[in-house]
């Protein structure tokens, strides 16, 4: 991987939720990057809104998260990660492997969108309470069909890479895709604990990856710090018991 470059990163995201910004935070924390979470500082929200209203130079973001690095303004989570990772040593130098990391991240982004739609299936502008009936139906299909499909695919990617490279999703070393997979498992454990209890025995490599990421010194320190915001019912991963699957049955599969 390319040697890390020294640069200061300004991260712009909502200050009270993990949301999509957390995927960027994890990369910055693992890299030991020099960064500031702008909107969490005094006057930061006003600064973020100036970018969103087009009052600052550079590319115009559609929505947070976005980052400012020097004169560059980069938005969209997967695009931010693909931009920062080579500069921070968290993606291979090989062009094909970089493309693979990007396509994994884009698939995770699709999955995150479906997670969001379990509690806001009609419109993001409506409160959850205005679409609870539709959310329950959407969540039932999500837990039954979509969660196993996406998590099973990540398990397959890990199994294939293990045959030639190692325990990570891409190449021999940890990349930003692994950090995002970690966040995905953490978020699903929070939002759908019963459903995850049913599924996790089927994806042992993914669970092992989650544990490996959590044990990395910088990530472990971050998870214990105040910088790591708790999950809550304002972000993407929300715990609504009525949307979760029934508690797992006792037996070998549920308890493996």
Secondary structure, DSSP 8 states (H G I E B T S, - for coil): -------EEEEE--TT--TTHHHHHHHHHHHT-EEEEGGGSTTHHHHHHHHHTT-SSS---SSS-EEEETTEEEESHHHHHHHHHHHHT-S-SSHHHHHHHHHHHHHHHHHHHHHHHHH-SS-TTS-GGGSHHHHHHHHHHIIIIIHHHHHHHHHHHHHHHHHHT-SSSSSSS--HHHHHHHHHHHHHHHH-HHHHHHHGGG-HHHHHHHHHHHHSHHHHHHHHSTTS----TTSSS---GGGS-----SSHHHH-
